[in-house]
Amino acid sequence: MMFASDNTGPVHPAIMEAVLAANDGSAMPYGNDATTAAARQAVRDLFEAPDTAVEFVATGSVANALALACLAKPWDGVFCHRTAHVEEDECGAPDFYSGAKTILIDGAEGRITPEALEAAIVQCQGRGVHGAQPGPVTITNITERGTVYSLGQIRALSDVARAHGLATHLDGARFANACAALGCTPAEMTWKAGVDAVSFGGTKNGCMGVEAVVMFDPAKGRELELRRKRGGHLFSKHRYLSAQMAAYCADGLWLTMAQAANARMAQLVQGLARVPGAQLCNPAPGNLAFIEVPRAAHRRAFAAGAQYYLFPGDGLDAGPEDAALRCRIVCDWSKTSEDVERLLAAWVG
């Protein structure tokens, strides 16, 4: 009963088979191979953007950092939610690669509003030469609270950014899950909504380790190439990254896996009605949810072999057994209905 993270899930067999197939014989290094060319074209086709710049890296952190470095000057501020992935989970990597600093904005359920973004930009402008200058906006979809920005909300934020001459980046570690939840296409959730760059995640959704940095302005392509090399993230045997992405995009596998993970979360959320004292903290239309259940229910689940995170902290300190403790539950593509039912049964007791 592993529900700690979608990072814990296995690699999809089709992805693994693609890597093994790429291992047959020799190929030119550093992305100058046929597999990389095919994977790059597959991403362009997926996003309906034939001229966009696409490069592959191994981690989400560097995908976000390189994208933002191409959009921000060293004296800029990067606007993001206080709980954004780039703020909470990347050890300052975007700041390190770009030289810019994050400017944090509050907002309910992990989302910033256009009004809050406008106020933050205006405040930043008012500091003159003494403060960080207004730079790009980055949003996380699915958010770190399990909620989703709608297409209208993305458009509203990108409109605010564009009115000030700023770019918008979408951190898509769980991009596929957000698309599945919204029932939209990758193009609709990105450039058609005003997004300038996206980190198209694969690792959390059944890949071994690959992310695509997608810059919709092809003029940014050369800078992205150079920043990736200078940052030490151009793989010599690049075909093994590209093979994953090519298989991920083929026959809608990226979406099929996300739909499976989201379906298991929907099953879990529906089943909470059977758990005494259980409460969903935020809407959870994707594959990630924060849930409160009594301490006794957590004890039963952990004793039965469940693994997930408690917040704050990871322990079950002494206290009333009926006290509600918040946890984070994440479903990956491989979760089954039986896995979910076992967790619910443990919570019920």
N, C-alpha and C positions, 0 to 999 in steps of 0.2 A: 504493500500500500504506500507507494512513493508519490507524494503530492507536494514535495518541497519546491520543485521548480521544473519547468519544461526543459531545462538544461540536463536534467537527469535522464531524460528519455533516450531510447536507442536510436541509432541511425536507421532510416528506412532502407529496406533491402534494395530498392531501385537505386538509391544513392550509393550504397556500398558497391553494387554491381557496376555502376558507372565508373567509380574510382578504380576498380579492378580492371575494367576494360581499358581505361586510360593508361594502365601500367604495361600494356602490350607494346613492346618495342621502344623505339627512341622518338623523341620529339624535341623541337627547338625550345630553349629555355626562356624564362622571363616573360611569358605570355605571348611569345611569337609562334604559337602552335595553332593547329586547326581547331582543337577543342576549345581554346579560349575565344577564338573568333566566333565559333558557333554559339558559345554561351553568351557572349556579349550581344550578339544579334538576337538571341532568345529573350534577353532582358529588354532590349529595345522594342521588340514586337509586343511583349507583355505590357509595356507602358505606352504603347502606341506613339513612340517617340523615336523616329528613325535616325535622327541626327544627334541624339543625346550622348554625352560622355558616360561610359560605364567602365568601372574598374573593380576588381575583386580583391578582398582582403580576408584575413582569417578570423577577425574578432569584431564584435559590434562596437567596442570602445574605439578602436582605431578608425572604423568606418565613420562614426560620428565626428571624431576629432579631425580627420582629414577633410570631411565635407565642410565643417565649420571653419577650418583654417582657410579654405578657399573662398569663404564668404565674408570673413572678418579680417579687419586690419589689427595689428598688435595693440593699438590704443583703443580698440572698440570694447563695448560690452555686449554680451550675448544674452538676450532676454529669454528666460525660461521659468517654468513653474518651480516653486520651492522644492517639490518632490520629484522633479524631472530626473530621468535616468542619467542624463549628463551631469547632474549635480550630485546625486546620491550614490552612484554606483560606478564611477569611472575614475576615481582617484585624481581628479583634476586634469585628466588627459586632454579634453578640449582646450583648457587654458594653456597646457604645456605646448601643444602642437600649434596653436594659433597665436599665443601671446595675449589673447583677449581674456576678459574676466566675465564670469557669469553674473548676471543681475537677476535676482530672484523675485518672483511675483507670486503672491498668495492667490488661492482660488479653491472653491469647494470641489470635492471629489476628484482632485488631481488635475483640474483643468483651469486655465487662465481665461479670462473674459476679454473681449475687445476693449471694454472700458478700462480695465486694469492695465492692459498692455499700453493703451494710449497714454494713461497717466504716467506709467514708468518711462516711456520714451520722452515725454515732455519734461519730466523731472531730470532725466539724463541730459537733455539738451540745455537745460538751464545752468549746468555747472561749468559751461565754457571749457577753457583749456585745462582747468584743474581736475576734471573728472574724466572717466571713461566716456568715449563718444558712442552714440547709438549705433549698434551693429545688428546682426541678424537675429531673428526670432527662431527658436527651436521648440517644437512641440513633440510630445511622446504619444504615439497611438499604436497600441492600447496604452493608457496611462499607467503610471506606477500604482494607482489605486484600483485598477481593474476596469475603469470606465473607458468610454470611447468618445472621442471628438466626432461629431456628425460632420457631414460634408459642408453643411451651412456654417458650422462653427469654425471649421478650418478656413473656409473662404472669408469669413468675417475677420479672422486674425491676420490672414495674409493681406487683406485689403488695408488694414491699419498699417501693417509693415510697409506695404508698397506706397502708401500715401506719404510716408516719411523717407522714401528712397531706400528701404531696407529689404533684405532677402528673407525668405522663410525656408527653414529646414525641417524635415519630418524625420524623427528618430523612429524607425520602424523595426525594432527588434522583434516585435510581434505584429508586424505589418499585415501578414496573411490573416491572422486572427481578427484584426480590425476590419479588413476587407470582407471577411466572411460574416462578421457581425452586422456590417452595414449593407451587405448585399450589393456592393459596388465594384467597379473595376479599379485596377491600380492607377490608371490615368485619371479617373474621377476623383480619387483620393489624393492626388498629387498635383500635377501641372494644371489640370482643369480646374482645380480649386485654388490656384495661385501659388503652389509650392515650387520652390526653385531647386531644391535638392532633397534627396531621400536616401536613407540607409535602409536598403531592402534586406531584411534579416532572413537567414536560412538556418542558423545554428539551433535556435530554440524550437524550430519546426521540422525536425527530422534530418537535418544535414549533419555532417561530421564537424564541419567548421568552415563556413564561408558566408560572407556578406557582400552585397553589391553596393558600391557607392555610385549613385546615379545623379549626375549634374545635368539639368535640362538645358542649360546654356552651353552649347558645345565649345564655346570660346574658353570655358574653364577646364577643358579636358587636359591641355598640356600642363597647367599648373597642378592639377590633380595627380598626373603621372609623376611629376617631379617631387611633389610633396610625399607621395607614397614611397618613392625610392629613397629620398633623403631621410625619411622617418624609419627606414629599415623594414618596410613591409611589402617589398616586391619579392615574391618567392622566385627562387631559381627554377624549381620544378613546379611551375605555375599550373600545369595541366591538371594537377590533382585538386586544386581549388575549383578550376573551371568546370571539371567534369561533374562535380557536385551541383553547381548552379545550372548546368545544362539539363541534368536529370530532374532537378527541382522544378524547372519551368516546363518540362515536357508533359504533355497531356494533362495539365492542370494539377499536377501532384502537389504543388505548394498550397493550393486552395483545398484540395481534398483532405490533406492532413490537418489543416487549420479547422475545417468544418468538423472533423472528428473530435478534435480537442474541445472545441466550443460546445459540441453536443453533450459531451460528458460533463462539462461544467453546468450546462442547463439542467441535466439530470440531477446533479448534486444540489443545485439551488432549489429545484422543485421538491427534492426529498427533505429539505430542511424543515418542512412543515411537520415531519414525523419526529423531529428531535426536540424534546422539551427544552425550552430556554434558548434555542438557537435563533440567531438574528443575522441577516445579511447587512453588512455595514454600508456598502455602496452598491449601486446597480452593477451587475457583472454579465454583460452581454458577450464577453469573449471567453477566454480560458483561464482567467485569473480572478480570484475573489478574496475579499477579507470578510471573515465570518466570526461571530462571537458564539461560543458554546460554553456551557458550565465546565468548571475545572474538573469535575468528576468524569465528564464525557471525554475530555482530553486524556485523562489518566487511562481510561479504558481503551481508547484508540491507540495510544502509545504502547500499552501492554500487548495489544493485538498485532503490533508490528508496523503501525502507521508512522510515516515520517512527513513532517511539515514544520513550518516555523511558527512560533508564538511571538506576539508583539505586545509590549516590549520584552525583550529577552527570550531565551530559548528554554527556560526551566519552568518547572511547576512548583513554585515556592509555596510554603505553607499558607493556608488561607481557607475561607469557606468553600466547601465543595460545590456549592451552587453558584459561586461567583462567576460571572461571565468573563472569559479570557478571549482576546482577539487572536486570530490566526490567519495566515495567508495560505490559500490552497491554489495550486496550479495544476492543470491537466495538460499532458502532452498528447501527441497524436496517437500514441500506442495504448492509452488508457482504455479499459473495457468497461462495459456496464457492470460487470461483476466486481471490478475494482471499486467503483463508486458505491455499490450496494454494501460492500464489506465495510467501507469507512462509515457510511450512514448507520449500519447495524451496530458498529462499535460505539458510536456516539449515543445511540438510543439506549444500548445496554440490555 
